[in-house]
């Protein structure tokens, strides 16, 4: 298969004084895919993003974006890229329309072309009727959509999004997801970070889970769930009898507070077995999710 | 990273200048008020009020003596405050620089654009102020028209010095230090409202060696008096050298702050 790698990172490292934020990670992002970076706060996701965006120099390793070195070709790389940063950094001195027009100038887009592109983009992110509004009075969802439109002003081949839906209500979040799916179908490569694991599972073709600056796992969401958890999770109450019974049966389980989670690929059999052999009072079965993988791999301890 | 590494700039510096110009135009009336009103207030209070008690100073009326100082001070204020409070707000609160460097512009381009814009603000304010003062017949024409191009150079010196402070202060309140310890003494002791020669000799040398406003006042005054002398070459050279040094230094300091 002839698929070009849009990003190639080899033993990429970033240090802040003594602290190693990104600790020798290697990954590749292929053209046209949606690639996710997951991880607890401080895992190194945003730092990795900033190195890809050519705004934070790497300390060691190799990083190629569009086959160009980030250290030597930042302008060329940035020309082909759109960025949705974690924090909305819209220009509060300008209206919605002016924000896009100002931004188009940074990419050397002529006024005439810019006006056409901006009309299309305002349609795409459904902000046409807000075009003369100052950005400060937009709602959170509108601001986010405007940042997305701004990132698309140069028709980027790759879009980088750092927590694109943080703080949005479900409607706004779904609208954002629609837009990203739409862009993917147009062939745009998308790299994103998120704390919402259902978002990652829904959007990402492939993802990595990072912690302490390293990549713990890499793969497709479904495959990761099956590999690390199984198809389903049976939840029972955390009681000594239950634990004893599970130990006897060699079950794969984890204790979470006052609950026990049993990983399984055959929930019917597991449930029957548990109900029959162990005297269980309450039991629930649910599908395993990416969140289960995430918590299993990164632990439940609070960060920061 | 060296403090005096020559920045690699591109034509895109101009785009940052344009961005600031666009904001300025949006609030034009507001921006016109200070340089229009301030010389009137100072001229009435000091020139014509206090001036009543001053026979003359170096052979000219007091109003005529301080008129060039008012222009020099506005050159200083316009770019200094643009590149301290203005730039700091854009950098830290509005994240405007972050947004711009996600495009083909580099941080060097952004800071250079800010500095050139700061100098332009000095130029604009001088342009607004000159007709006001000229209306009182306090300046010689056409010599005084040379103040317009000169105000860009003068502005660039203060913009670059301001940007150095902006690059090293921990928070916006700390800008009180350079304002109170540097700008205010300069406002008073640079031959603005009384001749430098009235000060003890060591202070005169200090002002000539280290206070950029002294040189700006010398040049502007020579132009409004239409009385050019060879010492102005020294003033001009001082300002050119200072603007080059601080222009490069401020960009490197900003890189140190922002590129992590």
Interface residues (C-beta under 8 A of the other chain):
Chain A: X16 X53 X55 X56 X57 X74 X75 X76 X78 X79 X81 X83 X85 X87 X89 X90 X91 X92 X93 X94 X98 X102 X103 X105 X106 X107 X108 X150 X154
Chain B: X10 X12 X15 X18 X19 X22 X23 X26 X94 X95 X96 X98 X99 X100 X101 X102 X103 X104 X105 X106 X259 X260
